[in-house]
Amino acid sequence: MSSIRTQLYLTDEQRQRINALAGAEGVTMAEVVRRAVDSYLEEKSPNPDPNLAATFGAAPDATTPSRDEWNHV
């Protein structure tokens, strides 16, 4: 996996907490930040598959118009 160097500003408290977590887990500060970003992105962009599966067949009587009825622009 390639990485892109990125700079960001952290508060003293954030930096201390990240350093403590990194030390406790035996990983780098960068790894802690990457994991946090991945977790945040996963939460904000959840997998749509379960929601799509839950709605599959929700309107079994629905019909689609024939192509002849489509408006062509």
N, C-alpha and C positions, 0 to 999 in steps of 0.2 A: 504494500500500500504506500503510495507516494504521499508526501505531506507538503504543505505550503506553510512557510514561516508566517506567523501572525502575531502581532503585538497587541496587547490590551492592558488597560489599567485596572488594577484591583485595589480594594481598600486594604489597609494593614490587616484588619481582621480576616478578610477573605484569604489573603496570602498566608497568614498564620494557620488558618484552618486547613487550607489545601496542603500546606507543607506537612502538617501533623498527619493528615490522612494519607498522604503519599508515603511518609515514613512508616506509618503503621502497616500499610499494605505492601511496602517494599517496591513501590513503583515511582516513576518520575512525576513531578508536578504536571508536566505536559500530558501524561497519561490520565491523571485525575481529571484534568480539564476536558480532554477529549471524551472521556466516559460521561462526564456531566453534560456536554453538548449533545452527544448521541442520545442520552436519556431524555433530554429536553425535546429534541427533534422528534423522537419516537412518540412522545406524549402529544405533541402538537400535530403530528402527521401520522395518525394511527393507520393500521392496515385496514382498508375498506372491505376486504373479503368477508369477514363475519357479518357485517351489516348488509352487504349485497346478498349473501346466502340467506339471511333471515327474511329478506323481502322477496326472494324468489318464489314465484307462483302466487303472489299476494293478490293479483287480479286475474284469476284463471279465465274469466269470461271476456277479457279485453281482446279487442281485435285491432289489427293494423289495417290502414287503408291500402288499397291497391296502388301501385305506382301510377296508374292512370289518374288518380285523384290528387297526386302531389302537385303543388304549384311550382312551375318551372319559371325561374327568373332569368 
